[in-house]
Amino acid sequence: MGFTVRREPNGVVVVGVDGQLIVSNRHELKERVAEAVDFGSRKILVDFTSTGYIDSSGLGALVSLAKKLREAGGELRLADLQDLRDYCYVVAGIVGEMLTELYLLGRSNLAPIAETLRARSRWFGEGLQLVNILKDSSFDATEGRSYLPRGLDRDEVFALARRDLRLATEYVLALQSAGAERGLVASNALPVLLAYATVERVEEAGPGAKITRDQVRQLVEMTDYALDHGLPVLSLDDD
């Protein structure tokens, strides 16, 4: 477990994280980046290709470094698509897994679909996070953050987000078909509906675009209508 540092011909300093980024070594990452900044580097790329795990303190270190680099006129970037997915797992995928386990506690009617939910839980979280990243990418850049790796085709990220949202749709429909209570179904369906509407809006109008309050109200009403009339709250034909 350690760190490697190299400078690319274009001046970008690449900091590789080997093994884990956790509470016991996060300060070493900060020191490596600080050394690069002291030597005049303002573009730092963190490479998680060889990273197996990042805990919350490691994520906090990245946020802190991004802020310091912005103040110094620089930026911190993820290296590639796998780095982006690893980041999404830490901030959202784990939440999906934890919530799923909570949903399963004391609900015997969900036991038959437990593995269906578990298999889709991290991708549910990843999909929602990817949509937020796509929507906020312009603002993040002004704050010295770039969660979209340089050279990564945005269409590839949009396609991944849609694939994840389809899995999230399957997750919600499984809950509904298993007889989960109304509030549980609705609280999972609405984020998916909002994410679908947002990703379509961002594809159409670019980063920063948002859906309107009227659209939000319509999606809530649509969910209530479906639940009132025993209809599926989501459709696999919509993606």
C-alpha positions in Angstrom: 0.0 0.0 0.0 1.6 3.3 -1.1 1.7 6.1 -3.5 3.5 6.8 -6.8 4.1 10.2 -8.4 5.0 11.0 -12.0 4.9 14.0 -14.2 3.4 13.7 -17.7 4.9 15.6 -20.7 1.9 18.0 -20.6 2.7 19.0 -17.1 0.0 17.0 -15.3 1.2 15.3 -12.1 -0.3 11.8 -11.7 -0.6 10.5 -8.2 -1.2 6.8 -8.1 -2.9 5.2 -5.1 -1.9 1.6 -4.6 -4.1 -0.5 -2.4 -6.4 1.6 -0.2 -7.0 5.3 0.6 -8.1 5.2 4.2 -7.8 7.1 7.5 -4.2 5.7 8.2 -2.7 7.0 4.9 -4.8 9.9 3.8 -2.3 12.4 5.2 0.4 10.9 3.0 -1.7 11.6 -0.1 -2.1 15.2 1.0 1.7 15.5 1.5 2.4 14.1 -2.0 0.0 16.5 -3.6 1.3 19.4 -1.5 4.8 18.7 -2.6 3.7 18.8 -6.2 2.0 22.1 -5.7 5.1 23.5 -3.9 7.0 22.7 -7.1 4.6 24.6 -9.2 2.2 22.0 -10.4 -1.5 23.1 -10.6 -3.0 20.1 -12.4 -3.1 16.9 -10.3 -4.6 13.7 -11.6 -5.4 11.0 -9.0 -5.1 7.5 -10.5 -7.2 4.8 -8.6 -6.4 2.1 -11.1 -4.7 0.0 -8.4 -6.9 1.1 -5.6 -9.1 -1.5 -4.0 -10.9 0.6 -1.4 -11.6 4.2 -0.4 -13.2 5.0 3.0 -15.0 8.2 4.0 -11.8 9.8 5.4 -10.1 9.1 2.0 -13.0 10.8 0.2 -12.8 13.7 2.6 -9.1 14.1 1.8 -9.9 14.3 -1.9 -12.5 17.0 -1.3 -10.0 19.0 0.9 -7.3 18.7 -1.8 -9.7 19.9 -4.5 -10.5 23.0 -2.5 -6.8 23.8 -1.8 -5.9 23.3 -5.5 -8.7 25.6 -6.6 -7.5 28.3 -4.2 -4.0 27.8 -5.8 -5.5 28.2 -9.2 -5.3 24.5 -10.1 -7.6 21.5 -10.3 -7.8 17.9 -9.1 -9.0 15.3 -11.6 -10.0 11.6 -11.6 -8.0 9.5 -14.1 -10.5 7.4 -16.0 -13.9 5.8 -16.1 -13.0 3.3 -13.5 -11.9 6.1 -11.1 -15.3 7.7 -11.7 -17.1 4.5 -10.9 -15.0 3.9 -7.8 -15.8 7.4 -6.6 -19.6 6.9 -7.2 -19.4 3.7 -5.3 -17.9 5.4 -2.2 -20.4 8.3 -2.1 -23.5 6.5 -3.4 -23.2 2.8 -4.1 -22.4 2.0 -0.5 -25.5 4.0 0.5 -27.6 1.9 -1.9 -26.2 -1.3 -0.3 -26.9 -0.1 3.2 -30.4 1.0 2.5 -31.2 -2.3 0.9 -30.1 -4.2 4.0 -32.3 -1.9 6.1 -35.3 -2.5 3.8 -34.9 -6.2 4.2 -34.9 -6.2 8.0 -38.2 -7.4 9.3 -39.9 -7.6 5.9 -40.4 -11.2 5.2 -42.3 -10.4 2.0 -39.1 -9.0 0.5 -37.0 -12.2 1.3 -37.8 -13.8 -2.2 -36.3 -10.7 -3.9 -33.4 -10.0 -1.6 -30.7 -11.1 -4.1 -32.5 -9.1 -6.9 -32.3 -6.0 -4.7 -28.7 -6.6 -3.6 -27.5 -7.2 -7.1 -28.8 -3.8 -8.2 -28.3 -1.7 -5.1 -24.9 -0.2 -5.9 -25.8 0.5 -9.5 -28.9 2.3 -8.2 -26.7 4.6 -6.3 -24.1 5.0 -9.1 -26.9 6.0 -11.6 -28.2 8.8 -9.4 -24.6 10.0 -8.7 -23.7 10.0 -12.4 -26.7 12.1 -13.2 -25.7 14.6 -10.6 -22.1 14.7 -11.9 -23.3 15.3 -15.4 -25.7 18.0 -14.3 -23.2 19.8 -12.1 -20.0 19.4 -14.2 -19.8 23.1 -15.2 -20.3 24.4 -11.6 -17.8 21.8 -10.2 -15.2 23.0 -12.7 -15.5 26.6 -11.2 -14.9 25.0 -7.8 -11.7 23.3 -8.9 -13.3 19.8 -9.1 -13.7 17.7 -12.2 -15.3 14.3 -11.7 -15.4 13.6 -15.4 -11.9 12.4 -16.4 -10.3 14.3 -19.3 -10.8 12.7 -22.6 -13.8 10.6 -21.4 -16.6 10.7 -23.9 -19.7 12.2 -22.2 -21.9 10.0 -24.3 -20.3 7.0 -22.6 -21.2 8.5 -19.2 -24.8 9.2 -20.3 -25.1 5.6 -21.5 -23.7 4.3 -18.2 -26.1 6.4 -16.3 -29.1 5.1 -18.3 -27.9 1.5 -17.9 -27.8 2.1 -14.1 -31.2 3.8 -14.1 -32.7 0.8 -15.8 -31.3 -1.5 -13.1 -32.7 1.0 -10.5 -36.1 0.7 -12.3 -35.9 -3.1 -12.0 -35.1 -2.6 -8.3 -38.2 -0.5 -7.7 -40.5 -2.7 -9.7 -39.3 -5.7 -7.7 -40.1 -3.8 -4.5 -43.6 -3.0 -5.8 -44.3 -6.6 -7.1 -43.3 -8.0 -3.7 -45.8 -5.9 -1.9 -43.5 -3.4 -0.3 -45.4 -0.6 1.5 -46.5 2.4 -0.4 -44.0 4.8 1.2 -41.0 2.5 0.5 -42.0 2.1 -3.2 -42.6 5.8 -3.7 -39.4 6.9 -2.0 -37.4 4.8 -4.3 -39.4 5.5 -7.5 -39.3 9.3 -7.3 -35.5 9.6 -7.4 -35.4 7.4 -10.5 -38.1 9.4 -12.2 -36.3 12.6 -11.3 -33.0 11.2 -12.5 -34.5 10.1 -15.9 -36.1 13.6 -16.4 -32.8 15.3 -15.4 -30.6 13.3 -17.7 -32.8 14.0 -20.6 -32.8 17.7 -19.8 -29.0 17.8 -19.5 -28.5 15.9 -22.7 -30.8 18.4 -24.4 -29.6 21.7 -22.8 -26.2 20.9 -21.4 -24.6 21.0 -17.9 -26.5 23.1 -15.3 -29.9 22.5 -16.9 -32.6 21.5 -14.4 -36.1 20.2 -14.6 -38.9 22.6 -13.6 -41.0 22.6 -10.5 -44.0 21.7 -12.6 -42.2 18.7 -13.9 -41.4 17.6 -10.4 -45.0 18.1 -9.4 -46.2 16.0 -12.4 -43.8 13.2 -11.5 -45.1 13.1 -7.9 -48.7 13.1 -9.2 -47.9 10.3 -11.7 -46.4 8.2 -8.9 -49.4 8.8 -6.6 -51.8 7.9 -9.5 -49.9 4.6 -10.2 -49.9 3.6 -6.6 -53.6 4.5 -6.1 -54.6 2.4 -9.1 -52.3 -0.6 -8.7 -50.2 0.3 -11.7 -46.4 0.0 -12.1 -44.7 3.2 -10.9 -42.0 2.8 -13.5 -41.7 1.3 -16.9 -38.7 -0.5 -18.4 -39.8 0.8 -21.8 -39.1 4.5 -20.9 -35.2 4.4 -21.1 
